Structure formats: C-alpha cells, structure tokens
Amino acid sequence: MQLPDEQLRAGHIPADLYRQIPPGTDVRKVVIVQEAPRSYKGPIVLTLVIATASVVVLLVIAFVAQIVAASAVAVLSATGGLSYTINRASKKRALPPSRVRSKHRRFK
C-alpha cells in the first residue's frame, strides 16, 4: 500500500487527513470522498463536432455560391446580356517569324 488511493481503499486514513478531523469524531464513521479523475472525452468530442460543423458549413456555402453563379450566368445569357463560350480550338501555336527556319541554309 504505497499510494494514497490504495490506503484509502483499504480503510486507512493518511496522517495529513487524520489531523484535519475534529477531535471527538468517530473515525469509523468518517467517509473520505475522492475527486474523480478528469475526463477529456467531452472537450475532445466538442472540438471534433465544431471542426466537422465548420467544414460542412463551408461546403454548403461553396455549393450555394456555385448554384447562384450558374443561375446568374443562365439568366443573363437567356436575356442576351451575357454569353459564355468555351473555345476548344487546337492547342498548336504558330511560331513567331523569327523562329521559323529558312528553306535555304547558309554555307560558310
């Protein structure tokens, strides 16, 4: 019985607590109440819930903004105020004239 918890479970009263008991008290009727160890489950769960909720709120805001933008483009293009086209032309670019090789080679 080295630890105070073991002493209390065995019914022994440590000396520092024994000195605090008022004189004339029946020691056999003394109940020592220990504070429960702190649980970190609540704060951890709360942090996870807040993080998850903030991610969900950001995703909903992004989704709503995308729908609003698509609706605005659809309404403006239907009224003739805006048109949006996708150009899928080939990606080949013509070389500038300074980079084009001449058909004739110069000999030295």
Sine and cosine of phi, psi and omega as CSV:
sin_phi,cos_phi,sin_psi,cos_psi,sin_omega,cos_omega
0.00,0.00,0.97,0.23,-0.03,-1.00
-1.00,-0.03,-0.58,0.81,-0.09,-1.00
-1.00,0.03,0.51,-0.86,0.03,-1.00
-0.86,0.51,-0.55,0.83,0.03,-1.00
-0.88,0.47,-0.67,0.74,0.01,-1.00
-0.91,0.42,-0.61,0.79,0.02,-1.00
-0.90,0.43,-0.68,0.73,-0.01,-1.00
-0.93,0.38,-0.62,0.78,0.04,-1.00
-0.90,0.43,-0.52,0.86,-0.01,-1.00
-0.99,0.13,-0.08,1.00,0.03,-1.00
1.00,-0.08,0.04,1.00,0.03,-1.00
-0.99,0.12,0.59,-0.81,0.07,-1.00
-0.96,-0.26,0.87,-0.50,0.02,-1.00
-0.87,0.49,0.43,-0.90,-0.10,-0.99
-0.88,0.48,-0.62,0.78,-0.03,-1.00
-0.92,0.38,-0.57,0.82,0.06,-1.00
-0.97,0.24,-0.54,0.84,-0.01,-1.00
-0.90,0.44,-0.57,0.82,0.00,-1.00
-0.94,0.35,-0.41,0.91,-0.04,-1.00
-0.99,0.11,-0.22,0.98,0.00,-1.00
-0.96,0.26,0.77,-0.64,-0.02,-1.00
-0.89,0.45,0.53,-0.84,0.00,-1.00
-0.89,0.45,0.58,-0.82,0.01,-1.00
1.00,0.02,0.04,1.00,0.00,-1.00
-1.00,0.07,0.68,-0.74,0.06,-1.00
-0.97,0.26,0.92,-0.40,-0.09,-1.00
-0.92,0.40,-0.44,0.90,-0.01,-1.00
-0.94,0.33,-0.31,0.95,-0.02,-1.00
-0.97,-0.23,0.11,0.99,0.00,-1.00
-0.99,0.16,0.76,-0.65,0.05,-1.00
-0.91,-0.40,0.82,-0.57,0.01,-1.00
-0.98,-0.19,0.85,-0.53,-0.03,-1.00
-0.97,-0.22,0.82,-0.57,0.02,-1.00
-0.99,-0.15,0.55,-0.83,0.06,-1.00
-0.97,0.26,0.71,-0.71,0.00,-1.00
-0.93,0.36,0.56,-0.83,0.05,-1.00
-0.89,0.45,0.54,-0.84,-0.05,-1.00
-0.93,0.37,0.69,-0.72,0.05,-1.00
-0.98,-0.21,0.75,-0.66,0.00,-1.00
-0.99,-0.16,0.10,1.00,-0.04,-1.00
-0.90,0.44,-0.69,0.73,-0.02,-1.00
-0.88,0.48,-0.80,0.61,0.01,-1.00
-0.89,0.45,-0.56,0.83,0.01,-1.00
-0.93,0.37,-0.71,0.71,0.02,-1.00
-0.90,0.44,-0.65,0.76,0.02,-1.00
-0.88,0.48,-0.67,0.74,0.03,-1.00
-0.90,0.45,-0.68,0.74,0.02,-1.00
-0.91,0.42,-0.63,0.77,0.01,-1.00
-0.91,0.41,-0.67,0.74,0.01,-1.00
-0.91,0.42,-0.67,0.74,0.01,-1.00
-0.90,0.43,-0.69,0.72,0.00,-1.00
-0.90,0.43,-0.68,0.74,0.00,-1.00
-0.90,0.44,-0.63,0.78,0.00,-1.00
-0.92,0.38,-0.60,0.80,0.05,-1.00
-0.91,0.41,-0.68,0.74,0.01,-1.00
-0.89,0.45,-0.67,0.74,0.01,-1.00
-0.89,0.46,-0.68,0.74,0.02,-1.00
-0.90,0.44,-0.64,0.77,0.03,-1.00
-0.91,0.41,-0.64,0.77,0.03,-1.00
-0.91,0.42,-0.67,0.74,0.03,-1.00
-0.88,0.47,-0.68,0.73,0.02,-1.00
-0.90,0.43,-0.66,0.75,0.01,-1.00
-0.91,0.43,-0.70,0.71,0.01,-1.00
-0.91,0.42,-0.65,0.76,0.02,-1.00
-0.89,0.45,-0.61,0.79,0.03,-1.00
-0.91,0.41,-0.67,0.74,0.01,-1.00
-0.91,0.42,-0.67,0.74,0.01,-1.00
-0.90,0.44,-0.68,0.74,0.00,-1.00
-0.91,0.42,-0.68,0.73,0.01,-1.00
-0.91,0.42,-0.62,0.78,0.03,-1.00
-0.91,0.41,-0.66,0.75,0.01,-1.00
-0.89,0.45,-0.68,0.74,0.02,-1.00
-0.91,0.42,-0.64,0.77,0.00,-1.00
-0.91,0.41,-0.68,0.73,-0.01,-1.00
-0.92,0.39,-0.71,0.71,-0.02,-1.00
-0.92,0.39,-0.58,0.82,0.02,-1.00
-0.96,0.27,-0.51,0.86,0.04,-1.00
-0.94,0.34,-0.53,0.85,0.01,-1.00
-1.00,0.05,-0.08,1.00,0.03,-1.00
1.00,0.04,0.10,1.00,-0.04,-1.00
-0.99,0.11,-0.33,0.94,-0.07,-1.00
-0.44,-0.90,0.66,-0.75,0.10,-0.99
-0.75,-0.66,0.61,-0.79,-0.04,-1.00
-0.79,-0.61,0.87,-0.49,0.00,-1.00
-0.84,-0.54,0.48,-0.88,0.06,-1.00
-0.95,-0.32,0.85,-0.53,-0.01,-1.00
-1.00,-0.06,0.92,-0.40,-0.02,-1.00
-0.95,-0.31,0.65,0.76,0.02,-1.00
-0.93,0.37,0.30,-0.96,-0.02,-1.00
-0.91,0.42,0.41,-0.91,-0.09,-1.00
-1.00,-0.01,0.07,1.00,0.01,-1.00
-0.95,0.31,0.72,-0.69,0.03,-1.00
-0.91,-0.41,0.57,-0.82,0.06,-1.00
-0.98,0.21,0.62,-0.78,0.04,-1.00
-0.96,0.27,0.56,-0.83,0.07,-1.00
-0.90,0.43,0.40,-0.92,-0.07,-1.00
-0.85,0.53,-0.49,0.87,-0.02,-1.00
-0.95,0.31,-0.34,0.94,-0.05,-1.00
-0.99,-0.13,-0.16,0.99,-0.02,-1.00
-0.97,0.26,0.72,-0.69,-0.01,-1.00
-0.98,0.19,0.59,-0.81,0.05,-1.00
-0.98,0.19,0.50,-0.87,0.03,-1.00
-0.95,0.32,-0.39,0.92,-0.03,-1.00
-0.98,-0.19,0.75,-0.67,0.07,-1.00
-1.00,-0.08,0.55,-0.84,0.07,-1.00
-1.00,-0.06,0.73,-0.68,0.04,-1.00
-0.97,-0.25,0.58,-0.81,0.03,-1.00
-0.98,-0.20,0.00,0.00,0.00,0.00
